[in-house]
C-alpha cells in the first residue's frame, strides 16, 4: 500500500485544493461541536429542572402529610 501524500506539507496542501478542503472540514466541525455543546447544556438544564420539580413535589407531599397529621391530631382531642 502506498501513501497518498509524500510528506506532511503535501498532506496539508491537499494537491493544491487545501483552501477548499480545509474550509469544508472547518465548516463541518463547527456545527458538530455546536451540536455537542448544545446537547450538554440542554441535558444539564433538563436535569436541573427535574431535580427542582422533584424537590417541589417532595415539599408538597410533606406539607400535605403534615396538614393531615395535624388535622387528625386535632380531631382526636
mmCIF file of the N, C-alpha and C atoms, coordinates in Angstrom:
data_MODEL
# 
_entry.id   MODEL 
# 
loop_
_atom_site.group_PDB 
_atom_site.id 
_atom_site.type_symbol 
_atom_site.label_atom_id 
_atom_site.label_alt_id 
_atom_site.label_comp_id 
_atom_site.label_asym_id 
_atom_site.label_entity_id 
_atom_site.label_seq_id 
_atom_site.pdbx_PDB_ins_code 
_atom_site.Cartn_x 
_atom_site.Cartn_y 
_atom_site.Cartn_z 
_atom_site.occupancy 
_atom_site.B_iso_or_equiv 
_atom_site.pdbx_formal_charge 
_atom_site.auth_seq_id 
_atom_site.auth_comp_id 
_atom_site.auth_asym_id 
_atom_site.auth_atom_id 
_atom_site.pdbx_PDB_model_num 
ATOM 1   N N  . UNK A 1 1  ? 0.848   -1.164 0.000  1.00 0.00 ? 1  UNK A N  1 
ATOM 2   C CA . UNK A 1 1  ? 0.000   0.000  0.000  1.00 0.00 ? 1  UNK A CA 1 
ATOM 3   C C  . UNK A 1 1  ? 0.903   1.239  0.000  1.00 0.00 ? 1  UNK A C  1 
ATOM 4   N N  . UNK A 1 2  ? 0.624   2.155  -0.903 1.00 0.00 ? 2  UNK A N  1 
ATOM 5   C CA . UNK A 1 2  ? 1.436   3.368  -0.994 1.00 0.00 ? 2  UNK A CA 1 
ATOM 6   C C  . UNK A 1 2  ? 0.697   4.534  -0.332 1.00 0.00 ? 2  UNK A C  1 
ATOM 7   N N  . UNK A 1 3  ? 1.443   5.420  0.316  1.00 0.00 ? 3  UNK A N  1 
ATOM 8   C CA . UNK A 1 3  ? 0.786   6.565  0.956  1.00 0.00 ? 3  UNK A CA 1 
ATOM 9   C C  . UNK A 1 3  ? 0.268   7.544  -0.093 1.00 0.00 ? 3  UNK A C  1 
ATOM 10  N N  . UNK A 1 4  ? -0.804  8.218  0.234  1.00 0.00 ? 4  UNK A N  1 
ATOM 11  C CA . UNK A 1 4  ? -1.402  9.174  -0.693 1.00 0.00 ? 4  UNK A CA 1 
ATOM 12  C C  . UNK A 1 4  ? -0.573  10.449 -0.796 1.00 0.00 ? 4  UNK A C  1 
ATOM 13  N N  . UNK A 1 5  ? 0.154   10.788 0.276  1.00 0.00 ? 5  UNK A N  1 
ATOM 14  C CA . UNK A 1 5  ? 0.948   12.011 0.297  1.00 0.00 ? 5  UNK A CA 1 
ATOM 15  C C  . UNK A 1 5  ? 2.377   11.668 0.673  1.00 0.00 ? 5  UNK A C  1 
ATOM 16  N N  . UNK A 1 6  ? 3.329   12.313 0.009  1.00 0.00 ? 6  UNK A N  1 
ATOM 17  C CA . UNK A 1 6  ? 4.741   12.028 0.246  1.00 0.00 ? 6  UNK A CA 1 
ATOM 18  C C  . UNK A 1 6  ? 5.245   12.666 1.538  1.00 0.00 ? 6  UNK A C  1 
ATOM 19  N N  . UNK A 1 7  ? 4.641   13.775 1.960  1.00 0.00 ? 7  UNK A N  1 
ATOM 20  C CA . UNK A 1 7  ? 5.087   14.455 3.178  1.00 0.00 ? 7  UNK A CA 1 
ATOM 21  C C  . UNK A 1 7  ? 3.892   15.147 3.834  1.00 0.00 ? 7  UNK A C  1 
ATOM 22  N N  . UNK A 1 8  ? 4.149   15.659 5.041  1.00 0.00 ? 8  UNK A N  1 
ATOM 23  C CA . UNK A 1 8  ? 3.094   16.368 5.751  1.00 0.00 ? 8  UNK A CA 1 
ATOM 24  C C  . UNK A 1 8  ? 2.699   17.650 5.028  1.00 0.00 ? 8  UNK A C  1 
ATOM 25  N N  . UNK A 1 9  ? 3.674   18.310 4.419  1.00 0.00 ? 9  UNK A N  1 
ATOM 26  C CA . UNK A 1 9  ? 3.332   19.548 3.699  1.00 0.00 ? 9  UNK A CA 1 
ATOM 27  C C  . UNK A 1 9  ? 2.447   19.235 2.495  1.00 0.00 ? 9  UNK A C  1 
ATOM 28  N N  . UNK A 1 10 ? 2.677   18.104 1.850  1.00 0.00 ? 10 UNK A N  1 
ATOM 29  C CA . UNK A 1 10 ? 1.791   17.688 0.755  1.00 0.00 ? 10 UNK A CA 1 
ATOM 30  C C  . UNK A 1 10 ? 0.385   17.369 1.266  1.00 0.00 ? 10 UNK A C  1 
ATOM 31  N N  . UNK A 1 11 ? 0.353   16.770 2.451  1.00 0.00 ? 11 UNK A N  1 
ATOM 32  C CA . UNK A 1 11 ? -0.941  16.462 3.046  1.00 0.00 ? 11 UNK A CA 1 
ATOM 33  C C  . UNK A 1 11 ? -1.728  17.742 3.308  1.00 0.00 ? 11 UNK A C  1 
ATOM 34  N N  . UNK A 1 12 ? -1.069  18.726 3.930  1.00 0.00 ? 12 UNK A N  1 
ATOM 35  C CA . UNK A 1 12 ? -1.766  19.975 4.241  1.00 0.00 ? 12 UNK A CA 1 
ATOM 36  C C  . UNK A 1 12 ? -2.084  20.780 2.992  1.00 0.00 ? 12 UNK A C  1 
ATOM 37  N N  . UNK A 1 13 ? -1.315  20.616 1.926  1.00 0.00 ? 13 UNK A N  1 
ATOM 38  C CA . UNK A 1 13 ? -1.591  21.325 0.669  1.00 0.00 ? 13 UNK A CA 1 
ATOM 39  C C  . UNK A 1 13 ? -2.754  20.686 -0.088 1.00 0.00 ? 13 UNK A C  1 
ATOM 40  N N  . UNK A 1 14 ? -3.016  19.423 0.157  1.00 0.00 ? 14 UNK A N  1 
ATOM 41  C CA . UNK A 1 14 ? -4.131  18.693 -0.454 1.00 0.00 ? 14 UNK A CA 1 
ATOM 42  C C  . UNK A 1 14 ? -4.136  18.814 -1.984 1.00 0.00 ? 14 UNK A C  1 
ATOM 43  N N  . UNK A 1 15 ? -2.978  18.698 -2.554 1.00 0.00 ? 15 UNK A N  1 
ATOM 44  C CA . UNK A 1 15 ? -2.885  18.701 -4.016 1.00 0.00 ? 15 UNK A CA 1 
ATOM 45  C C  . UNK A 1 15 ? -3.306  20.026 -4.638 1.00 0.00 ? 15 UNK A C  1 
ATOM 46  N N  . UNK A 1 16 ? -3.130  21.118 -3.902 1.00 0.00 ? 16 UNK A N  1 
ATOM 47  C CA . UNK A 1 16 ? -3.493  22.433 -4.423 1.00 0.00 ? 16 UNK A CA 1 
ATOM 48  C C  . UNK A 1 16 ? -4.916  22.857 -4.069 1.00 0.00 ? 16 UNK A C  1 
ATOM 49  N N  . UNK A 1 17 ? -5.662  21.999 -3.422 1.00 0.00 ? 17 UNK A N  1 
ATOM 50  C CA . UNK A 1 17 ? -7.047  22.307 -3.047 1.00 0.00 ? 17 UNK A CA 1 
ATOM 51  C C  . UNK A 1 17 ? -7.200  22.513 -1.539 1.00 0.00 ? 17 UNK A C  1 
ATOM 52  N N  . UNK A 1 18 ? -6.133  22.889 -0.876 1.00 0.00 ? 18 UNK A N  1 
ATOM 53  C CA . UNK A 1 18 ? -6.130  22.990 0.584  1.00 0.00 ? 18 UNK A CA 1 
ATOM 54  C C  . UNK A 1 18 ? -7.200  23.951 1.093  1.00 0.00 ? 18 UNK A C  1 
ATOM 55  N N  . UNK A 1 19 ? -7.355  25.102 0.459  1.00 0.00 ? 19 UNK A N  1 
ATOM 56  C CA . UNK A 1 19 ? -8.329  26.077 0.931  1.00 0.00 ? 19 UNK A CA 1 
ATOM 57  C C  . UNK A 1 19 ? -9.727  25.465 0.966  1.00 0.00 ? 19 UNK A C  1 
ATOM 58  N N  . UNK A 1 20 ? -10.117 24.812 -0.082 1.00 0.00 ? 20 UNK A N  1 
ATOM 59  C CA . UNK A 1 20 ? -11.467 24.244 -0.174 1.00 0.00 ? 20 UNK A CA 1 
ATOM 60  C C  . UNK A 1 20 ? -11.642 23.045 0.751  1.00 0.00 ? 20 UNK A C  1 
ATOM 61  N N  . UNK A 1 21 ? -10.608 22.216 0.829  1.00 0.00 ? 21 UNK A N  1 
ATOM 62  C CA . UNK A 1 21 ? -10.698 21.020 1.672  1.00 0.00 ? 21 UNK A CA 1 
ATOM 63  C C  . UNK A 1 21 ? -10.771 21.412 3.141  1.00 0.00 ? 21 UNK A C  1 
ATOM 64  N N  . UNK A 1 22 ? -9.855  22.275 3.583  1.00 0.00 ? 22 UNK A N  1 
ATOM 65  C CA . UNK A 1 22 ? -9.834  22.636 5.000  1.00 0.00 ? 22 UNK A CA 1 
ATOM 66  C C  . UNK A 1 22 ? -11.026 23.517 5.370  1.00 0.00 ? 22 UNK A C  1 
ATOM 67  N N  . UNK A 1 23 ? -11.508 24.314 4.430  1.00 0.00 ? 23 UNK A N  1 
ATOM 68  C CA . UNK A 1 23 ? -12.724 25.086 4.677  1.00 0.00 ? 23 UNK A CA 1 
ATOM 69  C C  . UNK A 1 23 ? -13.912 24.141 4.893  1.00 0.00 ? 23 UNK A C  1 
ATOM 70  N N  . UNK A 1 24 ? -13.990 23.102 4.093  1.00 0.00 ? 24 UNK A N  1 
ATOM 71  C CA . UNK A 1 24 ? -15.065 22.123 4.248  1.00 0.00 ? 24 UNK A CA 1 
ATOM 72  C C  . UNK A 1 24 ? -14.947 21.390 5.582  1.00 0.00 ? 24 UNK A C  1 
ATOM 73  N N  . UNK A 1 25 ? -13.724 21.065 5.966  1.00 0.00 ? 25 UNK A N  1 
ATOM 74  C CA . UNK A 1 25 ? -13.514 20.392 7.254  1.00 0.00 ? 25 UNK A CA 1 
ATOM 75  C C  . UNK A 1 25 ? -13.951 21.295 8.399  1.00 0.00 ? 25 UNK A C  1 
ATOM 76  N N  . UNK A 1 26 ? -13.537 22.551 8.354  1.00 0.00 ? 26 UNK A N  1 
ATOM 77  C CA . UNK A 1 26 ? -13.890 23.501 9.419  1.00 0.00 ? 26 UNK A CA 1 
ATOM 78  C C  . UNK A 1 26 ? -15.396 23.730 9.459  1.00 0.00 ? 26 UNK A C  1 
ATOM 79  N N  . UNK A 1 27 ? -16.006 23.891 8.283  1.00 0.00 ? 27 UNK A N  1 
ATOM 80  C CA . UNK A 1 27 ? -17.450 24.137 8.242  1.00 0.00 ? 27 UNK A CA 1 
ATOM 81  C C  . UNK A 1 27 ? -18.261 22.899 8.617  1.00 0.00 ? 27 UNK A C  1 
ATOM 82  N N  . UNK A 1 28 ? -17.627 21.770 8.692  1.00 0.00 ? 28 UNK A N  1 
ATOM 83  C CA . UNK A 1 28 ? -18.283 20.559 9.192  1.00 0.00 ? 28 UNK A CA 1 
ATOM 84  C C  . UNK A 1 28 ? -18.099 20.427 10.694 1.00 0.00 ? 28 UNK A C  1 
ATOM 85  N N  . UNK A 1 29 ? -16.884 20.711 11.171 1.00 0.00 ? 29 UNK A N  1 
ATOM 86  C CA . UNK A 1 29 ? -16.596 20.527 12.589 1.00 0.00 ? 29 UNK A CA 1 
ATOM 87  C C  . UNK A 1 29 ? -17.274 21.569 13.478 1.00 0.00 ? 29 UNK A C  1 
ATOM 88  N N  . UNK A 1 30 ? -17.406 22.802 13.002 1.00 0.00 ? 30 UNK A N  1 
ATOM 89  C CA . UNK A 1 30 ? -18.040 23.844 13.823 1.00 0.00 ? 30 UNK A CA 1 
ATOM 90  C C  . UNK A 1 30 ? -19.475 23.473 14.197 1.00 0.00 ? 30 UNK A C  1 
ATOM 91  N N  . UNK A 1 31 ? -20.330 23.082 13.250 1.00 0.00 ? 31 UNK A N  1 
ATOM 92  C CA . UNK A 1 31 ? -21.687 22.673 13.656 1.00 0.00 ? 31 UNK A CA 1 
ATOM 93  C C  . UNK A 1 31 ? -21.700 21.428 14.546 1.00 0.00 ? 31 UNK A C  1 
ATOM 94  N N  . UNK A 1 32 ? -20.772 20.507 14.314 1.00 0.00 ? 32 UNK A N  1 
ATOM 95  C CA . UNK A 1 32 ? -20.730 19.316 15.164 1.00 0.00 ? 32 UNK A CA 1 
ATOM 96  C C  . UNK A 1 32 ? -20.374 19.682 16.601 1.00 0.00 ? 32 UNK A C  1 
ATOM 97  N N  . UNK A 1 33 ? -19.383 20.544 16.786 1.00 0.00 ? 33 UNK A N  1 
ATOM 98  C CA . UNK A 1 33 ? -19.037 20.998 18.124 1.00 0.00 ? 33 UNK A CA 1 
ATOM 99  C C  . UNK A 1 33 ? -20.192 21.791 18.734 1.00 0.00 ? 33 UNK A C  1 
ATOM 100 N N  . UNK A 1 34 ? -20.851 22.595 17.925 1.00 0.00 ? 34 UNK A N  1 
ATOM 101 C CA . UNK A 1 34 ? -22.010 23.343 18.408 1.00 0.00 ? 34 UNK A CA 1 
ATOM 102 C C  . UNK A 1 34 ? -23.121 22.412 18.873 1.00 0.00 ? 34 UNK A C  1 
ATOM 103 N N  . UNK A 1 35 ? -23.343 21.349 18.121 1.00 0.00 ? 35 UNK A N  1 
ATOM 104 C CA . UNK A 1 35 ? -24.373 20.380 18.490 1.00 0.00 ? 35 UNK A CA 1 
ATOM 105 C C  . UNK A 1 35 ? -24.027 19.673 19.795 1.00 0.00 ? 35 UNK A C  1 
ATOM 106 N N  . UNK A 1 36 ? -22.775 19.299 19.962 1.00 0.00 ? 36 UNK A N  1 
ATOM 107 C CA . UNK A 1 36 ? -22.348 18.653 21.204 1.00 0.00 ? 36 UNK A CA 1 
ATOM 108 C C  . UNK A 1 36 ? -22.514 19.609 22.378 1.00 0.00 ? 36 UNK A C  1 
ATOM 109 N N  . UNK A 1 37 ? -22.094 20.856 22.201 1.00 0.00 ? 37 UNK A N  1 
ATOM 110 C CA . UNK A 1 37 ? -22.229 21.853 23.260 1.00 0.00 ? 37 UNK A CA 1 
ATOM 111 C C  . UNK A 1 37 ? -23.698 22.082 23.620 1.00 0.00 ? 37 UNK A C  1 
ATOM 112 N N  . UNK A 1 38 ? -24.538 22.207 22.609 1.00 0.00 ? 38 UNK A N  1 
ATOM 113 C CA . UNK A 1 38 ? -25.974 22.406 22.846 1.00 0.00 ? 38 UNK A CA 1 
ATOM 114 C C  . UNK A 1 38 ? -26.564 21.222 23.597 1.00 0.00 ? 38 UNK A C  1 
ATOM 115 N N  . UNK A 1 39 ? -26.176 20.021 23.218 1.00 0.00 ? 39 UNK A N  1 
ATOM 116 C CA . UNK A 1 39 ? -26.692 18.815 23.864 1.00 0.00 ? 39 UNK A CA 1 
ATOM 117 C C  . UNK A 1 39 ? -26.273 18.767 25.335 1.00 0.00 ? 39 UNK A C  1 
ATOM 118 N N  . UNK A 1 40 ? -25.015 19.079 25.624 1.00 0.00 ? 40 UNK A N  1 
ATOM 119 C CA . UNK A 1 40 ? -24.530 19.057 27.002 1.00 0.00 ? 40 UNK A CA 1 
ATOM 120 C C  . UNK A 1 40 ? -25.260 20.102 27.845 1.00 0.00 ? 40 UNK A C  1 
ATOM 121 N N  . UNK A 1 41 ? -25.390 21.318 27.312 1.00 0.00 ? 41 UNK A N  1 
ATOM 122 C CA . UNK A 1 41 ? -26.063 22.373 28.065 1.00 0.00 ? 41 UNK A CA 1 
ATOM 123 C C  . UNK A 1 41 ? -27.545 22.064 28.263 1.00 0.00 ? 41 UNK A C  1 
ATOM 124 N N  . UNK A 1 42 ? -28.202 21.519 27.247 1.00 0.00 ? 42 UNK A N  1 
ATOM 125 C CA . UNK A 1 42 ? -29.614 21.161 27.351 1.00 0.00 ? 42 UNK A CA 1 
ATOM 126 C C  . UNK A 1 42 ? -29.810 20.057 28.384 1.00 0.00 ? 42 UNK A C  1 
ATOM 127 N N  . UNK A 1 43 ? -28.910 19.081 28.409 1.00 0.00 ? 43 UNK A N  1 
ATOM 128 C CA . UNK A 1 43 ? -29.003 17.979 29.368 1.00 0.00 ? 43 UNK A CA 1 
ATOM 129 C C  . UNK A 1 43 ? -28.864 18.507 30.788 1.00 0.00 ? 43 UNK A C  1 
ATOM 130 N N  . UNK A 1 44 ? -27.891 19.403 31.001 1.00 0.00 ? 44 UNK A N  1 
ATOM 131 C CA . UNK A 1 44 ? -27.718 19.981 32.333 1.00 0.00 ? 44 UNK A CA 1 
ATOM 132 C C  . UNK A 1 44 ? -28.967 20.733 32.769 1.00 0.00 ? 44 UNK A C  1 
ATOM 133 N N  . UNK A 1 45 ? -29.514 21.533 31.870 1.00 0.00 ? 45 UNK A N  1 
ATOM 134 C CA . UNK A 1 45 ? -30.707 22.307 32.209 1.00 0.00 ? 45 UNK A CA 1 
ATOM 135 C C  . UNK A 1 45 ? -31.889 21.386 32.493 1.00 0.00 ? 45 UNK A C  1 
ATOM 136 N N  . UNK A 1 46 ? -32.040 20.347 31.695 1.00 0.00 ? 46 UNK A N  1 
ATOM 137 C CA . UNK A 1 46 ? -33.135 19.404 31.890 1.00 0.00 ? 46 UNK A CA 1 
ATOM 138 C C  . UNK A 1 46 ? -33.012 18.679 33.226 1.00 0.00 ? 46 UNK A C  1 
ATOM 139 N N  . UNK A 1 47 ? -31.806 18.234 33.571 1.00 0.00 ? 47 UNK A N  1 
ATOM 140 C CA . UNK A 1 47 ? -31.616 17.552 34.848 1.00 0.00 ? 47 UNK A CA 1 
ATOM 141 C C  . UNK A 1 47 ? -31.855 18.500 36.022 1.00 0.00 ? 47 UNK A C  1 
ATOM 142 N N  . UNK A 1 48 ? -31.469 19.761 35.894 1.00 0.00 ? 48 UNK A N  1 
ATOM 143 C CA . UNK A 1 48 ? -31.729 20.740 36.955 1.00 0.00 ? 48 UNK A CA 1 
ATOM 144 C C  . UNK A 1 48 ? -33.220 20.955 37.115 1.00 0.00 ? 48 UNK A C  1 
ATOM 145 N N  . UNK A 1 49 ? -33.959 21.030 36.014 1.00 0.00 ? 49 UNK A N  1 
ATOM 146 C CA . UNK A 1 49 ? -35.414 21.193 36.094 1.00 0.00 ? 49 UNK A CA 1 
ATOM 147 C C  . UNK A 1 49 ? -36.071 19.982 36.735 1.00 0.00 ? 49 UNK A C  1 
ATOM 148 N N  . UNK A 1 50 ? -35.577 18.803 36.428 1.00 0.00 ? 50 UNK A N  1 
ATOM 149 C CA . UNK A 1 50 ? -36.124 17.573 37.018 1.00 0.00 ? 50 UNK A CA 1 
ATOM 150 C C  . UNK A 1 50 ? -35.879 17.564 38.529 1.00 0.00 ? 50 UNK A C  1 
ATOM 151 N N  . UNK A 1 51 ? -34.642 17.917 38.938 1.00 0.00 ? 51 UNK A N  1 
ATOM 152 C CA . UNK A 1 51 ? -34.347 17.977 40.377 1.00 0.00 ? 51 UNK A CA 1 
ATOM 153 C C  . UNK A 1 51 ? -35.226 19.001 41.078 1.00 0.00 ? 51 UNK A C  1 
ATOM 154 N N  . UNK A 1 52 ? -35.426 20.146 40.447 1.00 0.00 ? 52 UNK A N  1 
ATOM 155 C CA . UNK A 1 52 ? -36.260 21.193 41.026 1.00 0.00 ? 52 UNK A CA 1 
ATOM 156 C C  . UNK A 1 52 ? -37.708 20.724 41.156 1.00 0.00 ? 52 UNK A C  1 
ATOM 157 N N  . UNK A 1 53 ? -38.220 20.057 40.147 1.00 0.00 ? 53 UNK A N  1 
ATOM 158 C CA . UNK A 1 53 ? -39.595 19.560 40.181 1.00 0.00 ? 53 UNK A CA 1 
ATOM 159 C C  . UNK A 1 53 ? -39.755 18.485 41.261 1.00 0.00 ? 53 UNK A C  1 
ATOM 160 N N  . UNK A 1 54 ? -38.782 17.582 41.373 1.00 0.00 ? 54 UNK A N  1 
ATOM 161 C CA . UNK A 1 54 ? -38.860 16.537 42.391 1.00 0.00 ? 54 UNK A CA 1 
ATOM 162 C C  . UNK A 1 54 ? -38.810 17.143 43.796 1.00 0.00 ? 54 UNK A C  1 
ATOM 163 N N  . UNK A 1 55 ? -37.967 18.148 43.976 1.00 0.00 ? 55 UNK A N  1 
ATOM 164 C CA . UNK A 1 55 ? -37.892 18.820 45.272 1.00 0.00 ? 55 UNK A CA 1 
ATOM 165 C C  . UNK A 1 55 ? -39.217 19.484 45.613 1.00 0.00 ? 55 UNK A C  1 
ATOM 166 N N  . UNK A 1 56 ? -39.822 20.130 44.632 1.00 0.00 ? 56 UNK A N  1 
ATOM 167 C CA . UNK A 1 56 ? -41.116 20.778 44.849 1.00 0.00 ? 56 UNK A CA 1 
ATOM 168 C C  . UNK A 1 56 ? -42.184 19.751 45.219 1.00 0.00 ? 56 UNK A C  1 
ATOM 169 N N  . UNK A 1 57 ? -42.195 18.625 44.508 1.00 0.00 ? 57 UNK A N  1 
ATOM 170 C CA . UNK A 1 57 ? -43.180 17.585 44.800 1.00 0.00 ? 57 UNK A CA 1 
ATOM 171 C C  . UNK A 1 57 ? -42.982 17.008 46.198 1.00 0.00 ? 57 UNK A C  1 
ATOM 172 N N  . UNK A 1 58 ? -41.716 16.855 46.636 1.00 0.00 ? 58 UNK A N  1 
ATOM 173 C CA . UNK A 1 58 ? -41.455 16.363 47.991 1.00 0.00 ? 58 UNK A CA 1 
ATOM 174 C C  . UNK A 1 58 ? -41.967 17.358 49.034 1.00 0.00 ? 58 UNK A C  1 
ATOM 175 N N  . UNK A 1 59 ? -41.744 18.649 48.801 1.00 0.00 ? 59 UNK A N  1 
ATOM 176 C CA . UNK A 1 59 ? -42.230 19.675 49.736 1.00 0.00 ? 59 UNK A CA 1 
ATOM 177 C C  . UNK A 1 59 ? -43.754 19.670 49.808 1.00 0.00 ? 59 UNK A C  1 
ATOM 178 N N  . UNK A 1 60 ? -44.401 19.494 48.656 1.00 0.00 ? 60 UNK A N  1 
ATOM 179 C CA . UNK A 1 60 ? -45.871 19.462 48.632 1.00 0.00 ? 60 UNK A CA 1 
ATOM 180 C C  . UNK A 1 60 ? -46.375 18.252 49.401 1.00 0.00 ? 60 UNK A C  1 
ATOM 181 N N  . UNK A 1 61 ? -45.762 17.076 49.161 1.00 0.00 ? 61 UNK A N  1 
ATOM 182 C CA . UNK A 1 61 ? -46.175 15.867 49.877 1.00 0.00 ? 61 UNK A CA 1 
ATOM 183 C C  . UNK A 1 61 ? -45.952 16.006 51.383 1.00 0.00 ? 61 UNK A C  1 
ATOM 184 N N  . UNK A 1 62 ? -44.816 16.598 51.780 1.00 0.00 ? 62 UNK A N  1 
ATOM 185 C CA . UNK A 1 62 ? -44.529 16.791 53.205 1.00 0.00 ? 62 UNK A CA 1 
ATOM 186 C C  . UNK A 1 62 ? -45.546 17.736 53.824 1.00 0.00 ? 62 UNK A C  1 
ATOM 187 N N  . UNK A 1 63 ? -45.898 18.788 53.118 1.00 0.00 ? 63 UNK A N  1 
ATOM 188 C CA . UNK A 1 63 ? -46.886 19.742 53.650 1.00 0.00 ? 63 UNK A CA 1 
ATOM 189 C C  . UNK A 1 63 ? -48.249 19.076 53.773 1.00 0.00 ? 63 UNK A C  1 
ATOM 190 N N  . UNK A 1 64 ? -48.627 18.259 52.814 1.00 0.00 ? 64 UNK A N  1 
ATOM 191 C CA . UNK A 1 64 ? -49.930 17.572 52.879 1.00 0.00 ? 64 UNK A CA 1 
ATOM 192 C C  . UNK A 1 64 ? -49.964 16.579 54.035 1.00 0.00 ? 64 UNK A C  1 
ATOM 193 N N  . UNK A 1 65 ? -48.874 15.823 54.205 1.00 0.00 ? 65 UNK A N  1 
ATOM 194 C CA . UNK A 1 65 ? -48.857 14.841 55.286 1.00 0.00 ? 65 UNK A CA 1 
ATOM 195 C C  . UNK A 1 65 ? -48.837 15.547 56.644 1.00 0.00 ? 65 UNK A C  1 
ATOM 196 N N  . UNK A 1 66 ? -48.137 16.677 56.733 1.00 0.00 ? 66 UNK A N  1 
ATOM 197 C CA . UNK A 1 66 ? -48.120 17.436 57.987 1.00 0.00 ? 66 UNK A CA 1 
ATOM 198 C C  . UNK A 1 66 ? -49.507 17.993 58.289 1.00 0.00 ? 66 UNK A C  1 
ATOM 199 N N  . UNK A 1 67 ? -50.192 18.474 57.260 1.00 0.00 ? 67 UNK A N  1 
ATOM 200 C CA . UNK A 1 67 ? -51.542 19.007 57.433 1.00 0.00 ? 67 UNK A CA 1 
ATOM 201 C C  . UNK A 1 67 ? -52.513 17.897 57.844 1.00 0.00 ? 67 UNK A C  1 
ATOM 202 N N  . UNK A 1 68 ? -52.343 16.730 57.198 1.00 0.00 ? 68 UNK A N  1 
ATOM 203 C CA . UNK A 1 68 ? -53.219 15.605 57.527 1.00 0.00 ? 68 UNK A CA 1 
ATOM 204 C C  . UNK A 1 68 ? -52.950 15.132 58.960 1.00 0.00 ? 68 UNK A C  1 
ATOM 205 N N  . UNK A 1 69 ? -51.680 15.117 59.372 1.00 0.00 ? 69 UNK A N  1 
ATOM 206 C CA . UNK A 1 69 ? -51.333 14.683 60.734 1.00 0.00 ? 69 UNK A CA 1 
ATOM 207 C C  . UNK A 1 69 ? -51.868 15.668 61.763 1.00 0.00 ? 69 UNK A C  1 
ATOM 208 N N  . UNK A 1 70 ? -51.745 16.956 61.466 1.00 0.00 ? 70 UNK A N  1 
ATOM 209 C CA . UNK A 1 70 ? -52.248 17.932 62.438 1.00 0.00 ? 70 UNK A CA 1 
ATOM 210 C C  . UNK A 1 70 ? -53.783 17.934 62.455 1.00 0.00 ? 70 UNK A C  1 
ATOM 211 N N  . UNK A 1 71 ? -54.411 17.645 61.322 1.00 0.00 ? 71 UNK A N  1 
ATOM 212 C CA . UNK A 1 71 ? -55.861 17.533 61.278 1.00 0.00 ? 71 UNK A CA 1 
ATOM 213 C C  . UNK A 1 71 ? -56.356 16.326 62.056 1.00 0.00 ? 71 UNK A C  1 
ATOM 214 N N  . UNK A 1 72 ? -55.641 15.210 61.939 1.00 0.00 ? 72 UNK A N  1 
ATOM 215 C CA . UNK A 1 72 ? -56.017 14.009 62.656 1.00 0.00 ? 72 UNK A CA 1 
ATOM 216 C C  . UNK A 1 72 ? -55.791 14.181 64.158 1.00 0.00 ? 72 UNK A C  1 
ATOM 217 N N  . UNK A 1 73 ? -54.746 14.877 64.549 1.00 0.00 ? 73 UNK A N  1 
ATOM 218 C CA . UNK A 1 73 ? -54.469 15.115 65.960 1.00 0.00 ? 73 UNK A CA 1 
ATOM 219 C C  . UNK A 1 73 ? -55.504 16.058 66.545 1.00 0.00 ? 73 UNK A C  1 
ATOM 220 N N  . UNK A 1 74 ? -55.962 17.020 65.760 1.00 0.00 ? 74 UNK A N  1 
ATOM 221 C CA . UNK A 1 74 ? -56.973 17.966 66.225 1.00 0.00 ? 74 UNK A CA 1 
ATOM 222 C C  . UNK A 1 74 ? -58.313 17.292 66.422 1.00 0.00 ? 74 UNK A C  1 
ATOM 223 N N  . UNK A 1 75 ? -58.646 16.293 65.628 1.00 0.00 ? 75 UNK A N  1 
ATOM 224 C CA . UNK A 1 75 ? -59.926 15.614 65.744 1.00 0.00 ? 75 UNK A CA 1 
ATOM 225 C C  . UNK A 1 75 ? -59.956 14.705 66.965 1.00 0.00 ? 75 UNK A C  1 
ATOM 226 N N  . UNK A 1 76 ? -58.812 14.121 67.324 1.00 0.00 ? 76 UNK A N  1 
ATOM 227 C CA . UNK A 1 76 ? -58.813 13.182 68.433 1.00 0.00 ? 76 UNK A CA 1 
ATOM 228 C C  . UNK A 1 76 ? -58.847 13.883 69.776 1.00 0.00 ? 76 UNK A C  1 
ATOM 229 N N  . UNK A 1 77 ? -58.541 15.153 69.834 1.00 0.00 ? 77 UNK A N  1 
ATOM 230 C CA . UNK A 1 77 ? -58.543 15.881 71.112 1.00 0.00 ? 77 UNK A CA 1 
ATOM 231 C C  . UNK A 1 77 ? -59.908 16.292 71.515 1.00 0.00 ? 77 UNK A C  1 
# 
